[in-house]
């Protein structure tokens, strides 16, 4: 193990501890013990996983890194890399890695671990906004670092889903916290890193309807997205090529209806009809689902601006959109993993929703990492559907529950 990678990992631990200290979560003995035991142990676990290589790293990431290294970090950004269907913001990091002689695998994983910390901070802020509880904020930060899908995705698998998901969760927090421009910028960064950020985009219609964001803030999205691809354009890539990258890469996701995902296509057997027709069914169902959520909020328009109701809508879209869409892969419920954890902390009675989502995700992880199924993926699909129902019930409850009656003011007293 390269000592420099160890130092970088230690620096990320220090960042995590500093963020908790800055949040005021070192005040009492219980907080101090929780932080100083569980947070360092989470990084010890990541340290133990740094050397593990998956086929994804060997077959793809090393190819991209070698291409960037051979061309040079700047010139490499100006060329289309064979087999690379990632957008260029992630390639900026890979390009920087080629300037170092630290083993590429460590740098790839350390980047994801850094965003594990960002995700923990974003989820902590979101939970704090929804509950006002310091204890729940601390739970959100620590449990994010220990969530199996978070640990496995970056520190073991070397994937970067935590980057786009961290920006997505941050976007939700910023919208509910009254910072609309920053929220749109964050969701734009999420989509610029990976297309799966669009699973959360439908909620922005509700943010518009409820006044959380204004139409003028929508313009921030294309501005940030264009800014994210400009360095590669200046290096030589075509502007239109990068602007339409996701459209051109739709064919790279494959023609299969399901790729180890706990989606509708794991739950229901569509083999009696052709794949194209089955895919259209899922797309229509996803659209109907989104319209159903919109209808729910429009019916209860006066209550639609409640933070917890909108948070429920975010979770509904994060679960429901990838659940109904075809061609989904094993890691596409990552935002749902995180928001369902937040729900379990905000409303512990709905812990089963988080269990269902994460169980469904981990079945897909197991299928890839172990190259065999722990159990049929239909069980993951059933768990994901159950979590979706619970999230719908929570959202409806937030829309229909009565506002607490205002406390009566004490009677005026006259001075004698």
LUMVEXMAR-828285 format. One record per residue (C-alpha): residue number from 0; residue in three letters; x negated, y, z negated. Coordinates in Angstrom, 3 decimals. Each point is the difference from the previous one (the first is absolute). Layout:
# LUMVEXMAR-828285
[site NUM, "ALA", [X, Y, Z]]
...
***
This chain:
# LUMVEXMAR-828285
[site 0, "UNK", [0.000, 0.000, 0.000]]
[site 1, "UNK", [-1.448, 3.360, 1.075]]
[site 2, "UNK", [-0.558, 2.207, -3.059]]
[site 3, "UNK", [1.079, 3.042, 2.026]]
[site 4, "UNK", [3.410, -1.549, 0.615]]
[site 5, "UNK", [0.224, -0.687, -3.728]]
[site 6, "UNK", [-0.760, 3.662, -0.728]]
[site 7, "UNK", [2.709, 1.102, 2.441]]
[site 8, "UNK", [2.506, -2.327, -1.632]]
[site 9, "UNK", [-0.978, 1.362, -3.386]]
[site 10, "UNK", [0.592, 3.509, 1.334]]
[site 11, "UNK", [3.523, -1.010, 0.998]]
[site 12, "UNK", [0.579, -1.315, -3.518]]
[site 13, "UNK", [-1.168, 3.338, -1.392]]
[site 14, "UNK", [2.419, 1.771, 2.364]]
[site 15, "UNK", [2.883, -2.147, -1.279]]
[site 16, "UNK", [-0.871, 0.758, -3.625]]
[site 17, "UNK", [-0.395, 3.712, 0.746]]
[site 18, "UNK", [3.427, 0.154, 1.656]]
[site 19, "UNK", [1.579, -1.569, -3.077]]
[site 20, "UNK", [-1.881, 2.355, -2.312]]
[site 21, "UNK", [1.060, 2.986, 2.112]]
[site 22, "UNK", [3.599, -1.209, -0.234]]
[site 23, "UNK", [-0.275, 0.077, -3.796]]
[site 24, "UNK", [0.271, -3.768, -0.439]]
[site 25, "UNK", [-2.925, -0.348, -2.432]]
[site 26, "UNK", [1.739, 1.665, -2.921]]
[site 27, "UNK", [0.692, -2.826, -2.423]]
[site 28, "UNK", [-1.690, -3.242, -0.956]]
[site 29, "UNK", [2.476, -2.228, 1.889]]
[site 30, "UNK", [-0.560, 1.904, 3.231]]
[site 31, "UNK", [-3.763, -0.065, -0.438]]
[site 32, "UNK", [-0.096, -3.752, -0.615]]
[site 33, "UNK", [2.313, -0.688, 2.957]]
[site 34, "UNK", [-2.035, 2.144, 2.374]]
[site 35, "UNK", [-3.463, -1.030, -1.157]]
[site 36, "UNK", [0.834, -3.708, 0.145]]
[site 37, "UNK", [2.374, -0.535, 2.921]]
[site 38, "UNK", [-1.387, 2.509, 2.484]]
[site 39, "UNK", [-3.662, -1.159, -0.162]]
[site 40, "UNK", [1.161, -3.635, 0.154]]
[site 41, "UNK", [1.908, 0.802, 3.197]]
[site 42, "UNK", [-3.274, 1.201, 1.518]]
[site 43, "UNK", [-1.910, -3.026, -1.291]]
[site 44, "UNK", [2.532, -2.138, 1.876]]
[site 45, "UNK", [-0.610, 2.019, 3.164]]
[site 46, "UNK", [-3.756, -0.353, -0.445]]
[site 47, "UNK", [0.389, -3.782, -0.053]]
[site 48, "UNK", [1.900, 0.096, 3.301]]
[site 49, "UNK", [-2.283, 2.319, 1.977]]
[site 50, "UNK", [-2.076, -2.732, 1.622]]
[site 51, "UNK", [2.962, -2.015, 1.323]]
[site 52, "UNK", [0.342, 0.075, 3.805]]
[site 53, "UNK", [3.203, -0.755, 1.890]]
[site 54, "UNK", [0.443, -0.830, 3.667]]
[site 55, "UNK", [1.458, 3.467, 0.571]]
[site 56, "UNK", [-3.303, 1.526, -1.038]]
[site 57, "UNK", [-2.104, -2.462, 1.992]]
[site 58, "UNK", [2.117, 0.084, 3.178]]
[site 59, "UNK", [1.031, 3.652, 0.175]]
[site 60, "UNK", [-1.545, 2.462, -2.429]]
[site 61, "UNK", [-3.556, -1.083, 0.691]]
[site 62, "UNK", [0.659, 0.304, 3.744]]
[site 63, "UNK", [1.224, 3.568, -0.398]]
[site 64, "UNK", [-2.856, 0.947, -2.322]]
[site 65, "UNK", [-2.589, -1.474, 2.374]]
[site 66, "UNK", [1.519, 1.920, 2.923]]
[site 67, "UNK", [-0.154, 3.261, -1.956]]
[site 68, "UNK", [-3.541, -0.718, -1.165]]
[site 69, "UNK", [-1.277, -0.792, 3.496]]
[site 70, "UNK", [1.600, 3.074, 1.571]]
[site 71, "UNK", [-0.861, 2.304, -2.892]]
[site 72, "UNK", [2.526, 1.280, -2.544]]
[site 73, "UNK", [1.052, 3.028, 2.064]]
[site 74, "UNK", [-0.109, -1.511, 3.475]]
[site 75, "UNK", [1.742, -3.099, -1.306]]
[site 76, "UNK", [3.009, 2.077, -1.009]]
[site 77, "UNK", [0.214, 1.257, 3.562]]
[site 78, "UNK", [0.464, -3.490, 1.426]]
[site 79, "UNK", [2.844, -2.458, -0.196]]
[site 80, "UNK", [-1.216, -3.017, -1.954]]
[site 81, "UNK", [0.971, -3.385, 1.355]]
[site 82, "UNK", [2.656, -1.795, -2.073]]
[site 83, "UNK", [0.434, 2.963, -2.381]]
[site 84, "UNK", [3.651, 1.027, -0.381]]
[site 85, "UNK", [-0.572, 2.225, -3.038]]
[site 86, "UNK", [0.448, 3.726, 0.301]]
[site 87, "UNK", [-3.131, 2.131, -0.142]]
[site 88, "UNK", [0.232, 1.366, -3.593]]
[site 89, "UNK", [-1.025, -3.418, -1.326]]
[site 90, "UNK", [-2.774, -0.158, 2.592]]
[site 91, "UNK", [-1.444, 3.233, -1.394]]
[site 92, "UNK", [-0.813, -1.880, -3.179]]
[site 93, "UNK", [-1.411, -2.974, 1.887]]
[site 94, "UNK", [-2.140, 2.376, 2.022]]
[site 95, "UNK", [-1.421, 1.533, -3.172]]
[site 96, "UNK", [-0.755, -3.485, -1.332]]
[site 97, "UNK", [-2.337, -0.616, 2.928]]
[site 98, "UNK", [-2.278, 2.750, -1.347]]
[site 99, "UNK", [-0.702, -2.068, -3.117]]
[site 100, "UNK", [-1.948, -3.227, -0.371]]
[site 101, "UNK", [2.301, -1.198, -2.793]]
[site 102, "UNK", [1.735, -3.197, 1.103]]
[site 103, "UNK", [3.058, 0.958, 2.045]]
[site 104, "UNK", [2.298, -2.349, -1.893]]
[site 105, "UNK", [-0.672, 1.822, -3.265]]
[site 106, "UNK", [0.674, 3.407, 1.535]]
[site 107, "UNK", [3.246, -1.155, 1.615]]
[site 108, "UNK", [1.247, -1.379, -3.299]]
[site 109, "UNK", [-1.231, 2.960, -2.057]]
[site 110, "UNK", [2.022, 2.318, 2.242]]
[site 111, "UNK", [3.142, -2.005, -0.731]]
[site 112, "UNK", [-0.812, -0.094, -3.719]]
[site 113, "UNK", [-0.367, 3.794, 0.000]]
[site 114, "UNK", [3.529, 0.205, 1.378]]
[site 115, "UNK", [1.133, -2.513, -2.643]]
[site 116, "UNK", [-0.830, 2.799, -2.435]]
[site 117, "UNK", [1.789, 2.580, 2.151]]
[site 118, "UNK", [3.031, -2.278, 0.124]]
[site 119, "UNK", [-0.047, -0.485, -3.768]]
[site 120, "UNK", [-0.113, 3.771, -0.466]]
[site 121, "UNK", [2.816, 0.626, 2.494]]
[site 122, "UNK", [2.240, -2.648, -1.561]]
[site 123, "UNK", [-0.772, 1.352, -3.460]]
[site 124, "UNK", [1.051, 3.488, 1.071]]
[site 125, "UNK", [3.183, -1.327, 1.608]]
[site 126, "UNK", [0.980, -1.985, -3.092]]
[site 127, "UNK", [-0.817, 2.989, -2.209]]
[site 128, "UNK", [2.237, 2.219, 2.118]]
[site 129, "UNK", [2.901, -2.455, -0.223]]
[site 130, "UNK", [-0.300, -0.816, -3.710]]
[site 131, "UNK", [-2.084, 2.644, -1.780]]
[site 132, "UNK", [-1.521, -2.830, -2.054]]
[site 133, "UNK", [-3.739, -0.067, -0.647]]
[site 134, "UNK", [0.158, -3.688, -0.868]]
[site 135, "UNK", [1.653, -0.869, 3.295]]
[site 136, "UNK", [-2.499, 2.135, 1.886]]
[site 137, "UNK", [-2.833, -1.973, -1.573]]
[site 138, "UNK", [1.731, -3.281, 0.827]]
[site 139, "UNK", [0.397, 1.131, 3.619]]
[site 140, "UNK", [-3.706, 0.771, 0.379]]
[site 141, "UNK", [-1.270, -3.153, -1.670]]
[site 142, "UNK", [2.518, -2.395, 1.552]]
[site 143, "UNK", [-0.749, 1.341, 3.473]]
[site 144, "UNK", [-3.648, -0.961, -0.438]]
[site 145, "UNK", [1.066, -3.484, -1.148]]
[site 146, "UNK", [2.786, -0.639, 2.511]]
[site 147, "UNK", [-1.005, -3.192, 1.865]]
[site 148, "UNK", [0.793, 1.367, 3.463]]
[site 149, "UNK", [-2.170, 3.057, -0.679]]
[site 150, "UNK", [-2.945, -2.057, -1.262]]
[site 151, "UNK", [0.256, -2.557, 2.800]]
[site 152, "UNK", [0.568, 2.473, 2.821]]
[site 153, "UNK", [-3.131, 2.074, -0.438]]
[site 154, "UNK", [-2.527, -1.605, -2.350]]
[site 155, "UNK", [0.493, -3.532, 1.337]]
[site 156, "UNK", [1.403, 0.314, 3.524]]
[site 157, "UNK", [-1.775, 3.222, 0.979]]
[site 158, "UNK", [3.191, 1.484, 1.463]]
[site 159, "UNK", [0.830, 3.700, -0.069]]
[site 160, "UNK", [3.785, -0.043, -0.534]]
[site 161, "UNK", [-0.446, 1.813, -3.293]]
[site 162, "UNK", [-1.109, 3.121, 1.915]]
[site 163, "UNK", [3.201, 0.592, 1.945]]
[site 164, "UNK", [2.102, -1.232, -2.934]]
[site 165, "UNK", [-1.711, 2.382, -2.448]]
[site 166, "UNK", [0.786, 2.949, 2.253]]
[site 167, "UNK", [3.600, -1.253, 0.343]]
[site 168, "UNK", [0.513, -0.210, -3.775]]
[site 169, "UNK", [-1.666, 3.375, -0.400]]
[site 170, "UNK", [2.402, 1.396, 2.618]]
[site 171, "UNK", [2.990, -1.194, -2.043]]
[site 172, "UNK", [-1.384, 1.569, -3.169]]
[site 173, "UNK", [-0.725, 3.327, 1.705]]
[site 174, "UNK", [3.473, 0.188, 1.553]]
[site 175, "UNK", [1.717, -0.636, -3.330]]
[site 176, "UNK", [-2.382, 2.404, -1.745]]
[site 177, "UNK", [1.022, 2.887, 2.243]]
[site 178, "UNK", [-3.050, 0.154, 2.257]]
[site 179, "UNK", [1.550, -0.692, 3.407]]
[site 180, "UNK", [-2.862, 1.109, 2.255]]
[site 181, "UNK", [-2.503, -2.201, -1.810]]
[site 182, "UNK", [2.485, -2.876, 0.048]]
[site 183, "UNK", [0.356, 0.154, 3.783]]
[site 184, "UNK", [-3.781, 0.282, 0.335]]
[site 185, "UNK", [-0.430, -3.111, -2.172]]
[site 186, "UNK", [2.476, -2.094, 1.999]]
[site 187, "UNK", [-1.679, 1.191, 3.212]]
[site 188, "UNK", [-3.345, -1.224, -1.355]]
[site 189, "UNK", [1.630, -3.288, -0.952]]
[site 190, "UNK", [1.241, -0.545, 3.561]]
[site 191, "UNK", [-3.296, 1.188, 1.479]]
[site 192, "UNK", [-1.864, -2.727, -1.891]]
[site 193, "UNK", [2.463, -2.751, 0.834]]
[site 194, "UNK", [3.309, -0.196, 1.827]]
[site 195, "UNK", [1.641, -1.795, -2.942]]
[site 196, "UNK", [0.300, 3.394, -1.675]]
[site 197, "UNK", [3.113, 0.506, 2.152]]
[site 198, "UNK", [1.932, -2.412, -2.231]]
[site 199, "UNK", [0.439, 2.937, -2.376]]
[site 200, "UNK", [0.738, 2.642, 2.636]]
[site 201, "UNK", [3.817, -0.512, -0.014]]
[site 202, "UNK", [0.196, 1.449, -3.509]]
[site 203, "UNK", [-1.088, 3.379, 1.367]]
[site 204, "UNK", [3.451, 0.435, 1.527]]
[site 205, "UNK", [1.365, -0.228, -3.540]]
[site 206, "UNK", [-2.656, 2.430, -1.210]]
[site 207, "UNK", [1.232, 2.416, 2.670]]
[site 208, "UNK", [3.684, -0.479, -0.853]]
[site 209, "UNK", [-0.618, 0.499, -3.712]]
[site 210, "UNK", [-2.282, 3.001, 0.486]]
[site 211, "UNK", [-3.139, -1.670, -1.310]]
[site 212, "UNK", [-1.666, 1.095, 3.233]]
[site 213, "UNK", [0.974, 2.616, 2.596]]
[site 214, "UNK", [-0.082, -0.293, 3.777]]
[site 215, "UNK", [-3.079, 2.223, 0.135]]
[site 216, "UNK", [-1.919, -2.595, -2.003]]
[site 217, "UNK", [0.635, -2.600, 2.699]]
[site 218, "UNK", [-2.536, 1.843, 2.163]]
[site 219, "UNK", [-2.704, -0.960, -2.478]]
[site 220, "UNK", [0.236, -3.623, 1.163]]
[site 221, "UNK", [-1.198, 0.453, 3.608]]
[site 222, "UNK", [-2.573, 2.576, -1.119]]
[site 223, "UNK", [-1.595, -2.395, -2.503]]
[site 224, "UNK", [0.236, -2.979, 2.351]]
[site 225, "UNK", [-1.692, 1.890, 2.825]]
[site 226, "UNK", [-2.676, 1.276, -2.395]]
[site 227, "UNK", [-0.682, -3.605, -1.064]]
[site 228, "UNK", [-0.915, -1.058, 3.559]]
[site 229, "UNK", [-1.879, 3.153, 1.050]]
[site 230, "UNK", [-3.483, -1.147, -1.139]]
[site 231, "UNK", [0.284, -3.042, 2.258]]
[site 232, "UNK", [1.276, 2.199, 2.843]]
[site 233, "UNK", [-3.025, 2.279, -0.433]]
[site 234, "UNK", [-2.209, -3.101, 0.081]]
[site 235, "UNK", [1.432, -0.954, 3.387]]
[site 236, "UNK", [3.256, -1.946, -0.452]]
[site 237, "UNK", [2.970, 1.136, 2.054]]
[site 238, "UNK", [2.509, 2.171, -1.862]]
[site 239, "UNK", [3.044, -1.605, 1.643]]
[site 240, "UNK", [-1.513, -3.452, -0.452]]
[site 241, "UNK", [-0.246, 0.493, -3.760]]
[site 242, "UNK", [3.330, 1.796, -0.273]]
[site 243, "UNK", [1.739, -3.013, 1.552]]
[site 244, "UNK", [-2.209, -2.638, -1.614]]
[site 245, "UNK", [2.771, -1.601, -2.012]]
[site 246, "UNK", [2.318, -0.179, 2.981]]
[site 247, "UNK", [-2.667, -1.692, 2.120]]
[site 248, "UNK", [-0.906, -2.412, -2.799]]
[site 249, "UNK", [3.499, -1.306, -0.627]]
[site 250, "UNK", [-0.869, -3.084, 2.033]]
[site 251, "UNK", [-2.882, -0.877, -2.317]]
[site 252, "UNK", [2.300, -0.954, -2.888]]
[site 253, "UNK", [0.941, -3.187, 1.840]]
[site 254, "UNK", [3.203, -1.476, 1.381]]
[site 255, "UNK", [0.731, -2.186, -3.019]]
[site 256, "UNK", [3.015, 0.981, -2.053]]
[site 257, "UNK", [-1.855, -0.440, -3.264]]
[site 258, "UNK", [-3.638, -0.170, -1.095]]
[site 259, "UNK", [0.052, -1.331, -3.573]]
[site 260, "UNK", [2.346, 2.790, -1.052]]
[site 261, "UNK", [2.850, -0.436, -2.498]]
[site 262, "UNK", [2.440, 1.565, 2.426]]
[site 263, "UNK", [3.383, -0.854, 1.447]]
[site 264, "UNK", [-1.782, -2.199, 2.531]]
[site 265, "UNK", [-1.421, -2.165, -2.776]]
[site 266, "UNK", [3.452, -0.297, -1.567]]
[site 267, "UNK", [2.069, -0.799, 3.102]]
[site 268, "UNK", [-0.845, -2.402, 2.815]]
[site 269, "UNK", [0.271, 1.845, 3.332]]
[site 270, "UNK", [-1.377, -2.819, 2.150]]
[site 271, "UNK", [3.349, -0.540, 1.749]]
[site 272, "UNK", [-0.397, 3.286, 1.867]]
[site 273, "UNK", [-2.999, 1.429, 1.809]]
[site 274, "UNK", [-2.472, 2.227, -1.806]]
[site 275, "UNK", [0.928, 3.155, 1.884]]
[site 276, "UNK", [3.659, -0.283, -0.957]]
[site 277, "UNK", [-0.862, -0.874, -3.609]]
[site 278, "UNK", [-2.327, 3.017, -0.170]]
[site 279, "UNK", [2.783, 2.291, 1.259]]
[site 280, "UNK", [2.285, -1.314, -2.732]]
[site 281, "UNK", [-2.527, 0.973, -2.646]]
[site 282, "UNK", [-0.539, 3.457, 1.475]]
[site 283, "UNK", [3.760, 0.620, 0.057]]
[site 284, "UNK", [0.339, -1.238, -3.587]]
[site 285, "UNK", [-2.831, 2.304, -1.119]]
[site 286, "UNK", [1.759, 2.958, 1.645]]
[site 287, "UNK", [3.342, -0.956, -1.565]]
[site 288, "UNK", [-1.700, -0.363, -3.373]]
[site 289, "UNK", [-1.505, 3.495, 0.225]]
[site 290, "UNK", [3.355, 1.464, 1.031]]
[site 291, "UNK", [1.614, -1.793, -2.931]]
[site 292, "UNK", [-2.409, 1.627, -2.430]]
[site 293, "UNK", [0.649, 3.382, 1.612]]
[site 294, "UNK", [3.761, -0.516, -0.272]]
[site 295, "UNK", [-0.346, -0.836, -3.684]]
[site 296, "UNK", [-1.799, 3.279, -0.644]]
[site 297, "UNK", [2.307, 2.083, 2.184]]
[site 298, "UNK", [3.050, -1.367, -1.849]]
[site 299, "UNK", [-1.583, 1.101, -3.287]]
[site 300, "UNK", [-1.569, 3.151, 1.375]]
[site 301, "UNK", [0.320, 1.942, -3.270]]
[site 302, "UNK", [-1.996, -2.653, -1.830]]
[site 303, "UNK", [-2.348, -0.809, 2.897]]
[site 304, "UNK", [-2.694, 2.397, -1.191]]
[site 305, "UNK", [-0.646, -1.895, -3.217]]
[site 306, "UNK", [-3.639, -1.005, -0.192]]
[site 307, "UNK", [0.714, -3.545, -1.084]]
[site 308, "UNK", [2.564, -0.500, 2.767]]
[site 309, "UNK", [-2.493, 1.169, 2.608]]
[site 310, "UNK", [-2.663, -2.200, -1.548]]
[site 311, "UNK", [2.445, -2.899, 0.363]]
[site 312, "UNK", [0.423, 0.890, 3.674]]
[site 313, "UNK", [-3.784, -0.068, 0.469]]
[site 314, "UNK", [-0.098, -3.518, -1.435]]
[site 315, "UNK", [2.953, -1.072, 2.160]]
[site 316, "UNK", [-1.763, 1.102, 3.182]]
[site 317, "UNK", [-3.356, -1.459, -1.092]]
[site 318, "UNK", [1.648, -3.402, -0.480]]
[site 319, "UNK", [2.821, 0.083, 2.523]]
[site 320, "UNK", [-1.723, 1.297, 3.131]]
[site 321, "UNK", [-2.750, -2.673, 0.126]]
[site 322, "UNK", [2.490, -2.601, -1.224]]
[site 323, "UNK", [2.260, 0.394, 3.033]]
[site 324, "UNK", [-2.551, 0.862, 2.690]]
[site 325, "UNK", [-1.582, -2.763, 2.105]]
[site 326, "UNK", [-3.728, -0.675, 0.417]]
[site 327, "UNK", [-0.840, 0.878, -3.608]]
[site 328, "UNK", [-3.290, -1.193, -1.518]]
[site 329, "UNK", [-0.944, -1.221, -3.476]]
[site 330, "UNK", [-1.170, 3.370, -1.340]]
[site 331, "UNK", [2.838, 2.214, 1.251]]
[site 332, "UNK", [1.812, 0.201, -3.350]]
[site 333, "UNK", [-2.894, 1.781, -1.700]]
[site 334, "UNK", [1.901, 3.268, -0.572]]
[site 335, "UNK", [2.905, -2.057, -1.339]]
[site 336, "UNK", [-2.394, -1.768, -2.398]]
[site 337, "UNK", [-0.975, 3.339, -1.461]]
[site 338, "UNK", [3.416, 1.656, -0.168]]
[site 339, "UNK", [1.564, -3.129, -1.514]]
[site 340, "UNK", [-2.673, 0.113, -2.720]]
[site 341, "UNK", [0.951, 3.623, -0.640]]
[site 342, "UNK", [3.673, -1.046, -0.245]]
[site 343, "UNK", [-0.845, -2.706, -2.545]]
[site 344, "UNK", [-1.786, 2.581, -2.154]]
[site 345, "UNK", [2.680, 2.678, 0.392]]
[site 346, "UNK", [2.851, -2.469, -0.587]]
[site 347, "UNK", [-1.343, -3.177, -1.703]]
[site 348, "UNK", [3.384, -1.719, 0.357]]
[site 349, "UNK", [-0.760, -0.228, 3.724]]
[site 350, "UNK", [-3.299, -1.816, -0.456]]
[site 351, "UNK", [1.348, -2.828, 2.172]]
[site 352, "UNK", [-0.024, 2.303, 3.042]]
[site 353, "UNK", [-3.763, 0.464, -0.363]]
[site 354, "UNK", [-0.453, -3.722, -0.609]]
[site 355, "UNK", [1.956, -0.824, 3.159]]
[site 356, "UNK", [-1.880, 2.446, 2.219]]
[site 357, "UNK", [-3.428, -0.991, -1.255]]
[site 358, "UNK", [0.827, -3.705, 0.110]]
[site 359, "UNK", [1.009, 0.390, 3.645]]
[site 360, "UNK", [-3.168, 1.916, 0.801]]
[site 361, "UNK", [-2.283, -2.459, -1.762]]
[site 362, "UNK", [1.469, -2.960, 1.881]]
[site 363, "UNK", [-1.215, 1.647, 3.195]]
[site 364, "UNK", [-3.389, 0.771, -1.547]]
[site 365, "UNK", [-0.371, -3.622, -1.069]]
[site 366, "UNK", [0.877, -1.230, 3.487]]
[site 367, "UNK", [-2.861, 1.993, 1.524]]
[site 368, "UNK", [-2.634, -0.233, -2.707]]
[site 369, "UNK", [0.465, -3.729, -0.620]]
[site 370, "UNK", [1.072, -0.878, 3.572]]
[site 371, "UNK", [2.972, -1.955, -1.305]]
[site 372, "UNK", [3.407, 0.759, -1.449]]
[site 373, "UNK", [0.515, -0.152, -3.734]]
[site 374, "UNK", [3.691, -0.510, 0.786]]
[site 375, "UNK", [2.215, 0.773, 2.999]]
[site 376, "UNK", [0.164, 3.726, 0.801]]
[site 377, "UNK", [3.809, -0.146, -0.202]]
[site 378, "UNK", [-0.376, 0.163, -3.770]]
[site 379, "UNK", [-1.876, 3.261, 0.409]]
[site 380, "UNK", [2.728, 1.266, 2.319]]
[site 381, "UNK", [2.650, -0.875, -2.589]]
[site 382, "UNK", [-1.987, 1.756, -2.752]]
[site 383, "UNK", [-0.430, 3.086, 2.186]]
[site 384, "UNK", [3.719, 0.071, 0.795]]
[site 385, "UNK", [0.844, -0.289, -3.708]]
[site 386, "UNK", [-2.363, 2.905, -0.746]]
[site 387, "UNK", [1.682, 2.022, 2.753]]
[site 388, "UNK", [3.402, -0.615, -1.587]]
[site 389, "UNK", [-1.308, 1.072, -3.414]]
[site 390, "UNK", [-1.531, 3.143, 1.504]]
[site 391, "UNK", [3.330, 0.788, 1.694]]
[site 392, "UNK", [1.811, -0.459, -3.303]]
[site 393, "UNK", [-2.456, 2.304, -1.770]]
[site 394, "UNK", [0.377, 2.665, 2.677]]
[site 395, "UNK", [3.805, -0.180, -0.076]]
[site 396, "UNK", [-0.087, 0.231, -3.800]]
[site 397, "UNK", [-2.094, 3.164, 0.198]]
[site 398, "UNK", [2.446, 1.495, 2.504]]
[site 399, "UNK", [3.186, -0.871, -1.880]]
[site 400, "UNK", [-0.970, 0.391, -3.657]]
[site 401, "UNK", [1.265, 3.063, -1.768]]
[site 402, "UNK", [-2.302, 2.813, -0.983]]
[site 403, "UNK", [-0.581, 0.130, -3.765]]
[site 404, "UNK", [2.224, 2.481, -1.725]]
[site 405, "UNK", [-1.849, 3.170, -0.999]]
[site 406, "UNK", [-0.784, 0.288, -3.673]]
[site 407, "UNK", [2.237, 2.416, -1.871]]
[site 408, "UNK", [-1.671, 3.177, -1.089]]
[site 409, "UNK", [-0.084, 0.550, -3.767]]
[site 410, "UNK", [2.548, 2.537, -1.205]]
[site 411, "UNK", [-1.240, 3.540, -0.456]]
[site 412, "UNK", [-0.748, 0.983, -3.562]]
[site 413, "UNK", [0.565, 3.499, -1.298]]
[site 414, "UNK", [-2.488, 1.642, -2.228]]
[site 415, "UNK", [1.453, 0.943, -3.305]]
***
